Amino acid sequence: GAGVSQSPSNKVTEKGKDVELRCDPISGHTALYWYRQSLGQGLEFLIYFQGNSAPDKSGLPSDRFSAERTGGSVSTLTIQRTQQEDSAVYLCASSLDWARNTEAFFGQGTRLTVV
Amino acid sequence: ILNVEQSPQSLHVQEGDSTNFTCSFPSSNFYALHWYRWETAKSPEALFVMTLNGDEKKKGRISATLNTKEGYSYLYIKGSQPEDSATYLCASNNAGNMLTFGGGTRLMVKP
């Protein structure tokens, strides 16, 4: 597709279960971000991938969160032993190259609800 | 993590009013300032990417200015329409690194 694709669009999971969220960036985009928006909050940075560089994981809220990006393309955000406070909309964005200051393109997000 | 702040947090205006809001960001190692528009149930979409001090960009009734020395940007909407209702996000790219977003300004335009 032409845009950033995220799946699933909605996920309801029981507390304590693991979940995987997927992001397919725009082809050729070297930069990829994960953000989340909790209810009533702004965009919270989680993790940033830029090309082959080591990812910036400084935004991950706990060691239950991890992400990988295979082959410089698809990314998976994994949350282990989910907690209710993990409920949020998780947004993925990609950009051609941050050094050129190009805009970020966002996916539609995954709404995660932990019950 | 950088400190990017937006004000006000929310704003109610009448249709036809002009309005503006502010984004402040670190001026050191500045690369670019982005503005995004985020409508409910949709994903954020880029409005402007600005890099030069004194830059001014315009798209229809929306325009933005940039002051990189003092670290602020203004977004202006002329003659607000109900379809302008959205959250407006700014994001700063410093040292060619990641984008850091502000908390957004939620604009509601009453018909």
Interface residues (C-beta under 8 A of the other chain):
Chain A: V4 Y33 Y35 Q41 G42 L43 F45 Y48 Q50 D56 S58 G59 L91 A93 W98 A99 N101 T102 E103 A104 F105 F106 G107 Q108 G109
Chain B: I1 Y31 A32 H34 Y36 K42 S43 P44 E45 A46 V49 T51 L89 A91 N93 G96 N97 M98 L99 T100 F101 G102 G103 G104
